Amino acid sequence: MNSAITSCEHPNPLQRGDGVLSSHESDKGRKKDGQLKTPSSSHLAYGILDIPPWYLCIFLGIQHFLTALGGLVAVPLILAKDLCLQHDPLTQSYLISTIFFVSGICTLLQVFLGIRLPILQGGTFAFLAPSLAMLSLPTWKCPTWTLNASLVNTSSREFTEEWQRRIRELQGAVMVASCVQMLVGFSGLIGFLMRFIGPLTIAPTISLVALPLFDSAGDNAGIHWGIAVTTIFLIVLFSQYLKNIAVPVPVYGREKKCHTSKLYLFQVFPVLLGLCISWLLCFVLTVTDALPSAPTAYGYLARTDTRGNVLSQAPWFRFPYPGQWGLPTVSLAGVFGIIAGVISSMVESIGDYYACARLVGAPPPPKHAINRGIGIEGLGCLLAGAWGTGNGTTSYSENVGALGITRVGSRMVIVVAGCVLLLMGIFGKIGAAFATIPTPVIGGMFLVMFGVITAVGISNLQHVDLNSSRNLFIFGFSIFCGLAIPNWVNKNPERLHTGILQLDQVIQVLLTTGMFVGGFLGFLLDNTIPGSLAERGLLAWNQGQEESEETTTALEVYGLPWGSGTRLCASSCSRCLPFWPGEGEVGASRLSLCPRDPSGERPESAVDTRM
């Protein structure tokens, strides 16, 4: 099937009609020989379809890895105690390397075959609550002797079997629950439900991803507030105050050979620069013994040598493989608990998709892309269970926040970040080295990132009528209950007692997940309290989706790679697949990307592109 697309140059292509920066910017004032031109607070340094120079991709990819590092490392460290591994740092480093490796695979799958937005995949905190609930059952409680470091022989077969049988139980539960997520995604069920999900559901969900984390972020930063405040100050300084300052950097080109070129360094690398400088400061304070050496003293975890044993014991090379801990086992209690985590993870991911699209100037994701994204995330959880991370994978909200700070939304950067994760998973010694980042440095970074994520969630309300008392009630009530109900349930877990253990676990997990409580209440109230489509924001929301499905920008962003979506879309079998690009996106016989002259003639600059 031949179809033609007419394109033309616009006098000012930087700004779209809806006020969101388009990822397709003109070369003039945009980039020339890797040099950024005239940035402003509303400009993207690189759009989703742009490909920065290879050296920038590497540094930006490392920055995304560092942004996700806290969450990636925290998941296995939190699970270590209930897996009886609190006195086995070497095995903890193996779990960290495994989650690095699997997260790299899942990131590449999501970018190439899933939602195709620049979103990093990593371990999910939504699975921690049901996992810890399952491991707290009498059957899985750690023996007393494993709690005493002097009685633990980490190389003995008895100890190895103790922790491996627990992680095999987690593996089986995650793998079974991931099949539910794949079914919901690839069957198109999540796309069907999207017609009922609007800004008043998405806004509290995204906001409550970060708001309940103030406790953990504050605890990490409170290890040493001086170091945490320094990290916050540096990130804010680079990303907000120095973003328009160009720094001369040495460049090697084919024509000019060695020369200097100006780069807006602080705009592109604020998080990486902030982390590195703070880390260096902690190293200097550790070498000079300015930080306390007593484990119980305030500020001890700000030292860079607190996890030195992990670095010395970890091997240089270690290739994780499926079933490395043995054959997974399955129990009903574990499966039901993890399914509750899957529900929360899917709602969070949908909010991340919209937030990411907004930050990188892409059209709102169409239904087929959302179906694919959720299905691929389910596949990622299946792989995470098979490899034995003890956890699943999900879209990382922290990295969505990094997009808002750096304003670099290139998809290629996330591809590089996925490759960096793979390498860190293979090179065990290097992966363990990143685990030595001081805790207050990570806490300071989280305080900045979580603030950005919360603001991104609230920004979804721009589609709704904020003068409506209905909308204000729904959003305010959802947010407040999303904070109050989990707090009460965590303090009174014994009050939730139905007599059925599995049901108690499911209810407890759901009610202690703030983003699920807030998102569910927003969804329920928004679809039951009377209100017009325009008042609810669904008119502008759905119109944006429909318009995005008719543009070549949406086809380039959300279509399958290498033209597979457009070539196979003509077959009757592929049209019925809910995760395949729809027939309408391939277009009518001709799509015009520029307005015609008043006479009806096309501009002279119009170019026909045949597909």
Residue pairs with C-beta under 8 A, 6 or more apart in sequence:
1 570
1 586
2 610
2 611
3 586
3 587
3 588
3 589
3 590
3 591
3 610
3 611
4 589
4 590
4 591
4 608
4 609
4 610
4 611
5 552
5 587
5 590
5 591
5 593
5 608
5 609
5 610
5 611
6 590
6 591
6 592
6 593
6 594
6 602
6 606
6 607
6 608
6 609
7 552
7 593
7 594
7 606
7 607
7 609
8 593
8 594
8 602
8 603
8 605
8 606
8 607
9 26
9 594
9 605
10 26
10 594
13 22
13 24
13 25
13 26
14 21
14 22
14 25
14 26
14 29
14 43
15 21
15 22
16 22
16 361
18 544
20 358
20 361
21 42
21 43
21 44
21 47
21 361
22 47
22 361
22 553
23 44
23 47
23 48
23 49
23 50
23 360
23 361
23 362
23 409
23 553
23 557
24 47
24 49
24 553
25 44
25 47
29 37
29 38
30 36
30 37
31 37
31 46
31 50
33 251
33 253
33 261
34 52
34 53
34 56
34 251
34 261
34 263
35 261
35 262
35 263
36 45
36 246
36 263
36 264
36 267
36 268
39 45
39 243
39 244
39 264
39 267
39 407
40 244
41 243
43 407
44 360
44 361
44 407
44 408
44 409
45 264
45 267
45 268
45 406
45 407
45 408
46 52
46 408
46 409
46 410
46 413
47 360
47 361
47 409
47 410
48 117
48 118
48 360
48 361
48 362
48 409
48 410
48 411
48 557
49 410
49 411
49 556
49 557
50 410
50 412
51 57
51 410
51 412
52 60
52 408
52 410
52 412
52 413
56 268
57 410
57 412
57 413
57 416
58 416
59 268
59 269
59 272
60 268
60 269
60 406
60 408
60 410
60 413
60 416
60 417
61 413
61 414
61 415
61 416
61 417
61 419
61 420
62 272
62 417
62 420
63 269
63 271
63 272
63 402
63 406
64 120
64 399
64 402
64 413
64 414
64 417
64 420
65 417
65 420
65 421
65 424
66 271
66 272
66 275
66 434
66 437
67 120
67 271
67 396
67 398
67 399
67 401
67 402
67 445
67 449
68 103
68 120
68 122
68 396
68 398
68 399
69 434
69 437
69 442
70 220
70 398
70 437
70 442
70 445
70 446
71 122
71 123
71 125
71 396
71 398
72 96
72 99
72 100
72 103
72 122
72 123
73 96
73 434
73 435
74 123
74 125
75 99
75 123
75 124
75 125
75 128
75 389
75 390
75 391
76 92
76 95
76 96
76 99
76 123
76 389
76 390
76 391
77 92
77 96
78 128
78 132
79 85
79 95
79 128
79 131
79 132
79 135
79 170
79 390
79 391
80 86
80 88
80 92
80 95
81 142
82 131
82 132
82 135
82 136
82 140
82 142
82 166
83 135
83 142
83 163
83 166
83 167
83 390
84 142
84 143
84 146
84 159
84 162
84 163
84 166
85 91
85 92
85 95
85 163
86 147
87 146
87 149
87 152
87 154
88 152
88 154
88 159
88 163
89 307
89 309
89 310
89 313
90 154
90 310
90 313
90 314
91 154
91 163
92 310
93 310
93 313
93 314
93 428
93 431
93 432
93 435
94 318
94 320
94 428
95 389
95 390
96 431
96 432
96 435
97 314
97 318
97 320
97 424
97 425
97 426
97 428
97 431
97 432
98 320
98 324
98 387
98 388
98 389
98 425
99 122
99 123
99 384
99 389
99 391
99 425
100 421
100 422
100 424
100 425
100 431
101 320
101 387
101 421
101 422
101 424
101 425
101 426
102 320
102 380
102 383
102 384
102 387
102 389
102 393
102 425
103 120
103 121
103 122
103 123
103 393
103 418
103 421
103 425
104 418
104 419
104 420
104 421
104 422
104 423
104 424
104 425
105 380
105 383
105 418
105 422
106 121
106 376
106 377
106 379
106 380
106 383
106 384
106 393
107 120
107 121
107 122
107 414
107 415
107 417
107 418
107 421
108 415
108 418
108 419
109 121
109 376
109 379
109 380
110 116
110 119
110 121
110 373
110 376
110 377
110 380
110 395
111 117
111 118
111 119
111 411
111 414
111 415
111 418
112 415
112 561
113 372
113 376
113 560
113 561
114 372
114 373
114 375
114 376
114 377
115 353
115 365
115 369
115 370
115 372
115 373
115 376
115 558
116 369
116 372
116 411
116 557
116 558
116 559
116 561
117 353
117 356
117 357
117 360
117 362
117 365
117 373
117 411
117 557
118 356
118 360
118 403
118 409
118 410
118 411
118 413
118 414
119 352
119 353
119 356
119 395
119 396
119 399
119 400
119 414
120 395
120 396
120 399
120 414
120 417
120 418
121 377
121 380
121 393
121 394
121 395
121 396
121 418
122 393
122 394
122 396
123 384
123 389
123 391
123 392
123 393
123 394
124 341
124 345
124 391
124 392
124 393
124 394
126 341
126 342
126 344
126 345
126 348
126 392
126 394
126 513
127 174
127 338
127 341
127 345
127 391
127 392
128 341
128 391
129 337
129 341
129 508
129 509
129 512
129 513
130 173
130 334
130 337
130 338
130 340
130 341
130 505
130 509
131 170
131 173
131 337
131 338
131 341
131 390
131 391
133 337
133 505
133 508
133 509
134 140
134 169
134 170
134 173
134 331
134 333
134 334
134 337
134 505
135 141
135 166
135 170
137 333
137 501
140 166
140 169
142 162
143 162
145 151
145 152
146 152
146 159
146 162
152 159
153 159
164 325
164 326
165 326
165 329
167 325
167 388
167 390
168 325
168 326
168 327
168 328
168 329
168 388
169 328
169 329
169 330
169 331
169 334
170 334
170 385
170 390
170 391
171 325
171 328
171 329
171 385
171 386
171 388
171 390
172 328
172 329
172 330
172 331
172 334
172 335
172 385
173 330
173 331
173 334
173 335
173 337
173 338
173 385
174 338
174 381
174 382
174 384
174 385
174 390
174 391
174 392
175 328
175 330
175 381
175 382
175 385
175 386
176 330
176 335
176 338
177 335
177 338
177 339
177 341
177 342
177 381
177 392
178 342
178 378
178 379
178 380
178 381
178 382
178 384
178 385
178 392
179 378
179 382
180 339
180 342
180 378
181 342
181 345
181 346
181 374
181 375
181 377
181 378
181 381
182 375
182 378
182 379
182 382
183 189
183 378
184 190
184 346
184 374
184 375
184 378
185 371
185 372
185 373
185 374
185 375
185 376
185 377
185 378
185 579
186 371
186 372
186 375
186 378
186 578
186 579
187 371
187 578
188 367
188 371
188 578
188 579
190 346
190 350
190 370
190 371
190 374
191 367
191 368
191 370
191 371
191 578
194 350
194 367
194 370
195 542
196 523
196 527
197 350
197 523
198 463
198 464
198 526
198 536
198 537
198 538
198 541
199 460
199 461
199 462
199 463
199 464
199 536
199 537
199 541
200 461
200 464
200 471
200 474
200 475
200 478
200 522
200 525
200 526
200 536
200 537
201 519
201 522
201 523
201 526
202 350
202 351
202 354
202 457
202 460
202 519
203 457
203 458
203 460
203 461
203 475
203 522
204 457
204 475
204 478
204 479
204 482
204 515
204 518
204 519
204 521
204 522
205 347
205 348
205 350
205 351
205 457
205 515
205 518
205 519
205 522
206 348
206 351
206 352
206 354
206 355
206 397
206 453
206 454
206 456
206 457
206 460
206 515
207 453
207 454
207 457
207 458
207 479
207 518
208 457
208 479
208 482
208 483
208 514
208 515
208 517
208 518
208 519
209 348
209 351
209 397
209 453
209 457
209 515
210 397
210 401
210 449
210 450
210 451
210 453
210 454
210 457
211 450
211 454
211 479
211 482
211 483
211 514
212 482
212 483
212 486
212 514
212 515
213 446
213 450
214 450
216 446
217 443
217 446
217 447
217 450
218 443
218 447
219 443
220 228
220 439
220 440
220 442
220 443
220 446
221 228
221 229
221 440
221 443
221 444
221 446
221 447
222 228
222 440
222 443
223 299
223 300
223 301
223 302
223 438
223 439
223 440
223 443
224 291
224 298
224 299
224 301
224 302
224 438
224 440
225 440
226 299
227 278
227 281
227 282
227 299
227 302
227 438
227 440
227 441
227 444
228 440
228 441
228 443
228 444
228 447
229 444
230 277
230 278
230 281
230 444
231 274
231 275
231 278
231 440
231 441
231 444
231 445
232 444
232 447
232 448
234 270
234 273
234 274
234 277
234 278
235 270
235 271
235 274
235 405
235 444
235 445
235 448
236 448
237 266
238 266
238 267
238 269
238 270
238 273
238 274
239 266
239 267
239 270
239 271
239 405
239 406
242 266
242 267
243 264
243 266
243 267
243 270
244 264
244 267
245 264
245 266
246 262
246 263
246 264
247 262
247 263
247 264
247 265
247 266
248 260
248 261
248 262
248 263
249 260
249 261
249 262
249 263
249 265
250 258
250 259
250 260
251 258
251 259
251 260
251 261
252 258
252 259
253 259
265 273
266 273
267 406
267 407
268 406
268 408
269 406
270 405
270 406
271 402
271 405
271 406
271 445
274 445
275 437
275 441
275 445
278 438
278 441
278 444
279 304
279 437
279 438
279 441
282 291
282 302
282 303
282 304
282 438
282 441
283 304
284 290
285 291
285 302
285 303
286 303
286 304
286 305
291 299
291 300
291 302
291 303
292 298
292 299
292 300
293 300
293 303
294 300
299 440
300 306
301 438
301 439
301 440
302 438
302 439
302 440
302 441
303 438
304 436
304 438
305 436
306 436
306 438
307 435
307 436
308 436
310 432
310 435
310 436
311 429
311 432
311 433
311 435
311 436
314 428
314 429
314 431
314 432
315 428
315 429
316 427
316 428
316 429
317 426
317 427
317 428
318 426
318 428
319 426
320 387
320 388
320 425
321 387
322 383
322 386
322 387
322 388
323 386
323 388
324 387
324 388
325 388
328 385
328 386
332 502
333 501
333 502
333 505
336 502
336 503
336 505
336 506
337 502
337 505
337 506
337 509
338 392
339 506
340 505
340 506
340 509
340 510
340 513
341 392
341 509
341 513
342 378
342 381
342 392
343 510
343 516
344 510
344 513
344 515
344 516
345 377
345 392
345 394
346 374
346 377
347 515
347 516
347 519
348 394
348 395
348 397
348 515
349 373
349 374
349 377
349 394
349 395
350 370
350 374
351 457
351 460
351 515
351 519
352 395
352 396
352 397
352 400
353 365
353 369
353 370
353 373
353 395
354 364
354 365
354 460
355 397
355 400
355 453
355 456
355 457
355 460
356 362
356 395
356 400
356 403
356 409
357 363
357 364
357 365
358 456
358 459
358 460
359 400
359 403
359 404
359 409
359 456
360 403
360 409
361 409
362 409
362 553
362 554
362 557
363 544
363 547
363 548
363 551
363 553
363 554
363 557
363 558
364 541
364 544
364 545
364 548
365 373
365 545
365 548
365 558
366 545
366 548
366 549
366 554
366 558
366 582
366 585
367 545
367 578
368 558
368 578
368 579
368 580
368 581
368 582
369 558
371 578
371 579
372 579
373 395
375 579
377 393
377 394
377 395
380 392
380 393
381 392
381 393
383 393
384 391
384 392
384 393
385 392
397 453
398 446
398 449
398 450
398 453
399 414
400 453
400 456
401 448
401 449
401 450
401 452
401 453
401 456
402 449
403 409
404 452
404 455
404 456
405 448
405 449
405 452
423 430
424 430
424 431
424 434
425 431
461 471
461 475
461 537
463 537
463 540
463 541
464 471
464 535
464 536
464 537
465 471
465 534
465 535
465 537
466 472
468 531
468 535
470 529
470 530
470 531
470 535
471 531
471 535
471 536
471 537
473 525
474 521
474 522
474 525
474 526
474 529
475 522
477 521
477 525
478 518
478 519
478 521
478 522
478 525
479 518
481 517
481 518
481 521
482 514
482 515
482 517
482 518
482 519
482 521
483 514
485 511
485 514
485 517
486 511
486 512
486 513
486 514
486 517
489 495
489 496
489 508
489 511
489 512
490 512
493 508
496 504
496 507
496 508
496 511
497 504
498 504
498 507
510 516
510 517
511 517
526 536
532 539
533 539
533 542
534 540
548 554
549 582
549 584
549 585
550 584
550 585
550 587
550 591
551 591
552 587
552 591
552 593
554 585
555 565
555 566
555 581
555 585
555 586
555 587
558 581
559 565
559 566
559 581
559 585
560 580
560 581
565 580
565 581
565 585
566 581
566 586
566 611
568 574
568 580
569 575
569 580
569 581
569 582
569 583
569 585
569 586
570 586
574 580
575 582
575 583
586 611
587 611
592 602
592 606
594 602
594 603
594 605
594 606
596 602
596 603
597 603
